[in-house]
Amino acid sequence: MVRVCRVLLLAAIVSFVGVAPPVTADAPPTTIKLGVLSGMFRDVPPDLVQVVATPFRDLFQKQTGVESEVEMVGDCDALADRLMEKKVHFGVFHGFEWAWVRGRYPELHALVVTIPPKKVQACIVVHANSKAEKPADLNGVCLTLPVAAKAHTILYIDRLMQTLPMGCCRPVPHTEWGSDSVLDAVADGKTPAALLDAATVLGYANNKPGKAKQIKVLCQSDPFPPTVIVFRKGGVDPSIVEKVRSGLVQAKDNAHGRAFLFLWKLKGFEDVSAVYEADLQKIFKAYPPPPPGMGPAPK
């Protein structure tokens, strides 16, 4: 169930599934192709991604009037290259990864931004009685990561460890525990600390208020820019671009769209704002890009 739920954040955007030949913008395509980063489906078997994503194809078609397919891509540089080569029409990037590549690909433009219900943040939680006051107080390999840990949490701890003494606050992925199980383990004293998405911790507090009293947030990141859908100017017919943009922005206004957003735990999609642009600049400075081809964490 955990893995299925993990598949459901990009499918709100990922209603596009399948494999198609390279495309061009010479004429409006009958099927649009979406590139999605494989890192968005960490710990999810490829076959399960396809099975879960297939029903969203029909839902996306109702929103945009255009059939669609998906291609999984290894990293943000490769996805930007696929867009530049016109081998995909649209690409889905984590906000921080879009901040990394956009300056090197001026022909790429953000189309719409997702609206998550809460700010995109990472946090470290410990038991309520823990004596730790800061990450440096956590010794050794002590930071449990849930199955399908979100990319921004991995990036946060990766950069945080660069500022800490050697050997402290070291993460260890769990091969079976989802987010709730990891939080239960912290509350029950089975693991000293855990790294999670902040919105997940808030949801846990609402669903398990008794257990939640046994944990506390030790530290958390500044907000990360939300996920964004990107296209190449001239890479796809403008009429298709507008169909995709308007269909996603208006998703909240009809029953099919609201079901789509509910499954993906999103409030909606919106046009790119000046605030979002400023957030991209901030995250680029706070989290400089890794060398080309290197993601925020091992795939």
C-alpha positions in Angstrom: 0.0 0.0 0.0 2.9 2.3 0.8 4.4 1.8 -2.6 1.0 2.4 -4.3 0.5 5.7 -2.4 4.0 6.8 -3.4 3.1 6.3 -7.0 0.3 8.7 -6.4 2.0 12.1 -6.4 3.3 12.3 -9.9 0.3 10.6 -11.5 -1.7 13.7 -10.8 0.7 15.0 -13.3 1.4 11.5 -14.5 -1.8 10.7 -16.2 0.5 9.9 -19.1 1.7 6.3 -19.6 3.4 4.2 -22.2 6.2 4.3 -24.8 6.1 6.2 -28.1 8.6 7.1 -30.8 10.4 10.4 -30.9 8.1 13.4 -31.7 8.4 16.7 -33.5 6.5 20.0 -33.4 6.0 20.2 -37.1 2.3 19.4 -36.6 0.1 19.1 -33.5 0.6 15.5 -32.2 -2.3 13.2 -31.6 -0.6 11.9 -28.5 1.6 13.9 -26.3 4.6 12.4 -24.5 5.6 13.3 -20.9 9.0 12.7 -19.4 9.0 11.8 -15.7 12.1 11.4 -13.5 12.5 7.9 -12.3 13.6 9.3 -8.9 10.0 10.3 -8.3 9.2 6.6 -8.0 11.9 5.5 -5.6 11.4 1.9 -4.4 8.5 1.4 -6.7 8.8 -1.6 -9.2 8.4 -0.4 -12.8 5.5 -2.8 -13.4 3.6 -1.3 -10.5 4.2 2.2 -11.8 2.6 1.2 -15.1 -0.3 -0.6 -13.5 -1.2 2.3 -11.1 -0.6 5.0 -13.6 -2.7 3.5 -16.4 -6.1 4.7 -15.1 -4.9 8.3 -14.9 -4.4 8.3 -18.7 -8.1 8.5 -19.2 -8.6 11.1 -16.5 -5.9 13.4 -18.0 -7.5 13.0 -21.5 -10.8 14.2 -20.1 -9.0 17.3 -18.7 -7.0 18.2 -21.8 -8.7 16.4 -24.7 -5.4 15.0 -25.7 -4.1 11.4 -25.4 -0.8 11.0 -23.6 2.0 8.6 -22.8 5.0 8.6 -20.4 8.7 8.0 -20.5 10.7 7.4 -17.4 14.0 9.4 -17.4 17.0 8.9 -15.2 17.9 12.4 -14.0 17.0 16.1 -14.5 19.8 16.7 -17.0 18.7 13.8 -19.1 15.1 15.0 -19.0 16.1 18.5 -20.1 18.0 17.0 -23.0 15.0 14.9 -24.0 12.9 18.1 -24.1 15.6 19.9 -26.1 15.7 17.0 -28.6 11.9 17.0 -28.9 11.8 13.4 -27.8 9.2 14.4 -25.1 6.7 17.2 -25.2 6.5 18.0 -21.5 8.7 17.2 -18.5 7.9 16.9 -14.8 10.6 18.2 -12.5 10.9 18.5 -8.7 11.1 22.3 -8.1 14.7 22.2 -6.9 15.8 20.2 -10.0 14.1 22.7 -12.3 16.1 25.4 -10.4 19.2 23.4 -11.2 18.7 23.0 -15.0 16.7 26.0 -16.2 19.7 28.4 -16.4 21.5 26.0 -18.8 18.4 25.5 -21.0 16.9 28.9 -21.9 14.5 27.4 -24.4 12.8 25.5 -21.6 9.9 27.1 -19.8 7.7 26.3 -16.8 4.1 25.7 -17.8 2.2 25.1 -14.5 3.2 24.5 -10.9 1.5 22.1 -8.6 -0.3 23.4 -5.5 0.4 21.0 -2.6 -1.8 21.1 0.5 1.1 22.0 2.7 4.6 23.5 2.2 7.2 21.1 0.8 9.6 20.7 3.6 11.8 18.0 5.2 12.1 17.4 8.9 13.9 15.2 11.4 11.8 13.8 14.3 12.8 12.3 17.5 11.1 10.9 20.6 9.4 13.5 22.8 11.8 12.6 25.6 14.9 12.7 23.5 17.8 14.8 24.9 18.9 15.7 21.4 18.5 19.4 20.7 20.1 19.6 17.3 21.1 17.1 14.5 24.7 17.1 15.7 23.4 15.4 18.9 22.3 12.3 17.0 25.2 9.9 17.0 26.0 7.3 14.3 23.7 5.6 11.9 20.5 6.6 13.6 18.2 8.4 11.1 15.6 6.0 9.7 14.2 6.8 6.2 10.9 5.3 5.1 10.4 3.3 1.9 9.9 5.7 -1.0 11.4 8.7 0.9 10.7 11.9 -1.0 13.4 13.5 -3.0 13.5 16.8 -1.1 14.1 15.0 2.2 17.0 13.1 0.7 18.5 16.4 -0.6 18.0 18.0 2.8 19.9 15.4 4.8 22.6 15.1 2.1 23.4 18.8 2.4 22.8 18.9 6.2 25.4 16.2 6.8 28.0 18.3 5.0 27.7 20.8 7.9 27.8 18.3 10.7 30.7 16.5 12.5 31.8 13.3 10.8 29.8 10.2 11.9 26.7 11.9 13.4 23.1 11.9 12.1 23.7 9.2 9.5 20.7 8.1 7.5 19.6 4.4 7.0 16.8 3.5 4.6 14.3 1.0 5.8 13.3 -1.6 3.3 9.8 -2.2 4.6 8.6 0.6 6.8 6.4 3.3 5.2 6.1 6.8 6.8 3.6 5.8 9.4 5.6 2.8 10.5 8.7 4.9 10.8 6.9 7.4 13.0 5.4 4.6 15.1 8.9 3.3 15.6 10.1 6.7 16.8 7.1 7.0 19.1 7.7 3.5 20.5 11.4 4.1 21.0 12.4 1.5 18.4 14.5 4.1 16.4 16.0 7.3 17.8 15.2 9.5 14.9 13.6 9.7 11.4 13.7 11.8 8.3 10.3 12.6 6.7 8.3 15.0 4.7 6.9 17.7 7.1 3.4 17.4 5.7 3.5 13.6 6.4 4.3 14.4 10.1 1.3 16.8 10.3 -0.9 14.1 8.8 0.3 11.6 11.3 -0.6 14.0 14.1 -4.1 14.3 12.8 -4.6 10.6 12.3 -2.8 9.3 15.4 -2.9 12.2 18.0 -2.0 9.9 20.9 1.1 8.5 19.2 2.0 11.9 17.9 2.4 13.2 21.5 5.4 10.8 21.8 7.4 12.5 19.0 8.7 16.0 18.3 10.3 17.8 15.4 14.0 18.3 16.0 14.6 20.5 12.9 13.2 21.2 9.5 14.2 22.7 6.2 13.1 25.9 4.6 10.3 25.3 2.0 11.2 23.8 -1.3 9.5 24.9 -4.6 6.7 22.5 -5.6 6.9 20.2 -8.6 6.6 21.9 -12.0 5.7 20.9 -15.5 8.1 22.2 -18.2 8.0 22.4 -22.0 10.4 23.5 -24.7 9.3 26.6 -26.7 8.8 25.4 -30.2 9.0 21.8 -29.1 5.2 21.2 -29.3 2.4 23.1 -31.1 1.2 26.1 -29.1 -2.4 24.8 -29.2 -1.4 21.7 -27.4 0.6 23.7 -24.8 -2.5 25.8 -24.1 -4.8 22.7 -23.9 -2.5 21.2 -21.3 -2.1 24.4 -19.3 -5.8 25.3 -19.2 -6.8 21.7 -18.6 -4.6 21.4 -15.5 -5.3 24.9 -14.1 -9.1 24.2 -14.4 -8.8 20.7 -13.0 -10.3 21.8 -9.7 -13.5 23.1 -11.4 -15.0 19.7 -12.4 -15.7 16.3 -10.9 -13.0 14.4 -12.9 -10.4 17.0 -12.1 -11.2 17.0 -8.4 -11.0 13.2 -8.2 -7.6 13.5 -10.0 -6.4 16.1 -7.4 -7.7 14.1 -4.5 -5.8 11.0 -5.5 -2.7 13.0 -6.0 -3.1 14.9 -2.7 -2.9 18.2 -4.5 -5.0 21.4 -4.2 -4.5 22.1 -7.9 -2.2 23.6 -10.5 -1.5 27.2 -11.1 0.4 29.4 -13.5 4.0 30.3 -12.7 4.2 33.4 -10.4 6.9 35.9 -9.5 7.0 34.3 -6.0 7.7 30.9 -7.5 10.5 32.4 -9.6 12.0 34.0 -6.5 11.8 30.6 -4.6 13.7 28.9 -7.4 16.5 31.4 -7.0 16.6 30.9 -3.3 16.7 27.1 -3.5 19.5 27.3 -6.1 21.7 29.2 -3.7 20.8 27.1 -0.7 21.2 23.8 -2.6 23.7 24.2 -5.4 23.3 21.6 -8.2 25.4 18.4 -8.1 27.7 17.5 -11.0 25.7 16.7 -14.2 24.1 13.2 -14.1 24.1 13.1 -10.3 20.7 13.2 -8.6 20.0 14.3 -5.0 20.4 10.7 -3.9 21.2 7.2 -5.3 18.4 5.8 -7.4 
